[in-house]
Amino acid sequence: MGSFLYNGNSHIKTGYILIELKKIDSHGRVVLPPVWRKKLQSNEVFIVEDGNVLLVIPKDDPDLSRYIDFLKLDISPEIYSDYHQLKNYLLSDRK
């Protein structure tokens, strides 16, 4: 992580990194900016301590939909059309 010079503003943009100064309340809570919250796919984040740096990493749920309806097989249509033949083919030790 690069270094930056704090100049008193509430947020600083350095290259591709947006840095925001946030207050921590008496319960240790920090409010994420609305723009960041809209980008999150989940309402959970990982907080990683690295020395005196805290990293907030979104906990994204994996997109399992990309695996649905996707199966690449090199088999004959006859085997594919019969469930029992297909099951036996997939479970067999093919070499």
MOHUWO-V894032 format. One record per backbone hydrogen bond with DSSP energy under -1.0 kcal/mol. CO is the residue of the C=O (numbers start at 0). NH is the residue of the N-H. If there is no record, write none. Layout:
<<CO | NH> <CO | NH>>
This chain:
<<9 | 20> <11 | 18> <13 | 16> <16 | 13> <18 | 11> <24 | 27> <28 | 24> <32 | 36> <33 | 37> <43 | 58> <45 | 56> <47 | 54> <49 | 52> <52 | 49> <54 | 47> <56 | 45> <57 | 59> <61 | 63> <63 | 66> <75 | 79> <76 | 80> <81 | 85> <82 | 86> <83 | 87> <84 | 88> <85 | 89> <86 | 90> <87 | 91> <91 | 93>>
